Amino acid sequence: MPRYLISFNDGAMDHIPAEEIPQVGKDAHAVIQEAVNAGVFVYGTGLERQQASIVGTDGVVTDGPFPETKEVIGGFVVLDVSSRDEALKWAAKIAVSCRCAQEVREIMPDPETEAMLRAAGR
């Protein structure tokens, strides 16, 4: 089955009043529990609000993202579902629970990496 990355941008939840954040957390975790129960949840989490580091091919580390980058990921979920339509349905549930729009992208399959993981017992 294809995997999908469902994500939202850093700052997308800034409009939510502080007193509503605990309920947003409960609502989001309820959707995650639903995805776990459905057997489609792979992984997901929020990202710390921080400047990223960029490691070049020469090993040099610089601060990032680059100034022309306007948006960075604030959180994400990876789901293993049968179709884009199913991923969009889950994204809609996540959007309601998190009170912010979600971006949906299919993750390219990598049979070689999957074979490595199977060989390692994972």
N, C-alpha and C positions, 0 to 999 in steps of 0.2 A: 504494500500500500504506500502511496505517496505520503510524504511528511510535509507539513506546512508550518511556516514561521508566522505567528500572529503577534504583532508588536505595536507599541505606541511610543510616541516621542516624549523625551524628557520635557517636563513642564506641561504635558497634556492634562494633568490632573490638578494643576495649580489653581484652577477656578473653584475647587471644592473647599468649602469652609472647614476649618480644623475640626470642628465638632462633628462633622459628618464622616471624617476619615475612618474611625473605627467601624462604622457600618459598611463603608466601601470595602474595607478589608474582609469583613464577614461575607459580604455578597460575592466578592471575587473568589474567596476560598470555597464558597458553595459551588460556584461554577467549576472550579478546579476539581473538587470532589466528584462532581457529576462526570467530568471527563475521565477521572481515574476509574470510577465505577463502570463507565462505558468502555474502558480498555483502550482509550485513544491518547491519553496523556503520556508524553515522553519526558518533558522537562519544562520548567518555566520559573521565572523570578523577576524581580525588579533589579535595576542596576543603580549602584551608588551614583549620586550626582557629583561627578568629579571630572576633571579634565583627563582625557585619555592620553596614553603614551603611544607614539608610533615608533616601531622598530623597523628600520630599513633593512634591505637585503645585505648591507654591509655591516649590520649589527649596531649602527648608530641609533641612539634613542633620542627622539625629539618630542616636544609637546604637541598634542593634537586635540581634537581634529583641526584640520586646516581652517583658516579664517573664512574661506568661502563656503564651508559647511555650515548650513543654517540649522540643521536638525540632527539630533543624535537619539539613539534608542534609550528609552527610559525603563522599559520592561518588555518581556516577551514570554510566549508560550510556544512550545513545539508540540504539535499533535500529529498522530499517525492515523489518517482517515482515508476513506475510499475515494473521495473526489473533492474538487475545488468547491462545489456546492456545499458539501458537508463542512468544509473548513470555514466557508462564509457564514454558515449557520452558527458554528461555535464562536466565530469572531463577533457576531451580533450579540450573543449571550455575554461575552466578555466585555464588549462595549457598554452594554447596559450596566453590568456590575461595577465596572471601573469608571463609568460616567465620562468616557472619552472614546474617540474614534480609534479604530484598530486598522493596521495595515496587514494584508494577507499576501504571503509569497510562498510559492512552492519551492521546496528544498530539492536541489538536484540529487538524484540517487548516486551512490558511489559503491558499486558492487565490490571493488577491491577492498575498501575499508570495512565493509560489512563482512567480507570473508575473513579479514584479520580479526575482527571482534569475535566472530564465531569460533575461530581457531583458539582464541584466548579464553573461550568459555564465557563470553559476555553477550 
